[in-house]
Amino acid sequence: MPKDRREQLIGYGPDMAKRIANAKALLAAYEKEKGKIDWSKIKVQCATNIKFSCENGQIMQQMLKKINVNVELEPMLFAQLRANEVSGNYLMSLLGACDGFRRPQ
């Protein structure tokens, strides 16, 4: 991919240091409001039978690592993933239409 095109994509570009600093500031502000969070123990469910679900999860995992958020992918079949979403038994979920995040009570 040409460099000028790649730099227009989210996660790339000459301002990455600024973006990373901003992301860290957002996490710090969130913790100030909600309390300390262990960013090393976040699990993200992805559907093994939806090709891009876990692949996107790996990309997200690499990007979040840059701001000291370490997520563990939990691969499972779509039926189980969706059942977890409906019951609220998840923290983060990747399906492709959008990313879901649920703050545990």
VENKAVEN-V605217 format. One record per run of one state. SS is the DSSP state (H for helix, E for strand, C for the rest). FROM is the first residue (numbers start at 1). TO is the last residue. If there is no record, write none. Layout:
ss:SS from:FROM to:TO
ss:SS from:FROM to:TO
This chain:
ss:C from:1 to:2
ss:H from:3 to:6
ss:C from:7 to:15
ss:H from:16 to:34
ss:C from:35 to:41
ss:E from:42 to:47
ss:C from:48 to:50
ss:H from:51 to:65
ss:C from:66 to:70
ss:E from:71 to:76
ss:C from:77 to:77
ss:H from:78 to:87
ss:C from:88 to:91
ss:E from:92 to:94
ss:C from:95 to:98
ss:E from:99 to:101
ss:C from:102 to:105
